[in-house]
Amino acid sequence: MAEAKTIKVEGNVDMDHVLKIAFATSDLETINAHFGGTKQFAIYGVTKEGFELIEVLHADASKLKGDDKTDFKVKALDDANIMYCESIGGTAAAKVIRAGIHPMKVNEPTLINDVLGKFQAMLQGNPPPWIKKIINEKEA
């Protein structure tokens, strides 16, 4: 079985009240990878006050077959709240959702910092109900 490797980043984010957002990326700067094909995720902690890279998750599932690839990646992302990617298949999206992770797609390669800035601004205002639900679950 493949093993996910995590590089933790020392930071200042209060992990008890942070939303964890994973980004499928090939360069750690851009959302530019398919969920099933990505070999790494940049995982950020986001609060109203800011955002910070908290880990880089290396999740190369290329040696696995079939559903094992998806199951491996979903398990590796187990504590993420939201996952952005360029594309994701229907079966994989269903597994991600069942794991309590909200999959989000971008239509074209998008800078991670741009998404994080918009997300932080949204948190400072009136977030949509599904984001409020995640926040309330984290604070419970």
DAVENLIN-V55346 format. One record per backbone hydrogen bond with DSSP energy under -1.0 kcal/mol. CO is the residue of the C=O (numbers start at 0). NH is the residue of the N-H. E is the energy in kcal/mol with one decimal. If there is no record, write none. Layout:
((CO | NH | E) (CO | NH | E))
This chain:
((4 | 57 | -3.8) (6 | 55 | -2.2) (13 | 16 | -1.3) (18 | 45 | -2.3) (19 | 80 | -2.8) (19 | 81 | -1.8) (20 | 43 | -2.8) (21 | 83 | -3.2) (22 | 41 | -2.1) (23 | 31 | -1.1) (28 | 111 | -2.7) (29 | 31 | -1.1) (30 | 109 | -1.3) (32 | 85 | -2.8) (33 | 37 | -2.0) (38 | 58 | -1.9) (39 | 24 | -1.6) (40 | 56 | -2.9) (41 | 22 | -2.0) (42 | 53 | -2.9) (42 | 54 | -1.8) (43 | 20 | -2.7) (44 | 51 | -2.0) (45 | 18 | -2.3) (49 | 46 | -3.1) (51 | 44 | -2.7) (53 | 8 | -2.7) (54 | 42 | -3.0) (55 | 6 | -2.6) (56 | 40 | -2.3) (57 | 4 | -2.4) (60 | 63 | -2.0) (64 | 67 | -1.6) (65 | 68 | -1.4) (66 | 70 | -2.7) (67 | 71 | -2.3) (68 | 72 | -1.9) (69 | 73 | -2.7) (70 | 74 | -2.4) (71 | 75 | -2.1) (72 | 76 | -1.6) (74 | 77 | -1.5) (76 | 79 | -2.5) (80 | 101 | -2.5) (81 | 21 | -3.0) (82 | 103 | -3.0) (83 | 23 | -2.7) (84 | 105 | -1.8) (86 | 34 | -2.8) (88 | 92 | -2.7) (89 | 93 | -2.1) (90 | 94 | -1.9) (91 | 95 | -2.5) (92 | 96 | -2.6) (93 | 97 | -2.5) (94 | 98 | -1.4) (95 | 100 | -2.2) (96 | 99 | -2.1) (101 | 82 | -2.6) (103 | 84 | -2.2) (109 | 30 | -3.6) (110 | 114 | -1.6) (111 | 115 | -2.7) (112 | 116 | -2.3) (113 | 117 | -2.0) (114 | 118 | -2.5) (115 | 119 | -2.7) (116 | 120 | -2.2) (117 | 121 | -2.2) (118 | 122 | -2.1) (119 | 123 | -1.6) (127 | 131 | -2.2) (128 | 132 | -2.3) (129 | 133 | -1.4) (130 | 134 | -2.5) (131 | 135 | -2.8) (132 | 136 | -2.3) (133 | 137 | -2.1) (134 | 138 | -1.8))
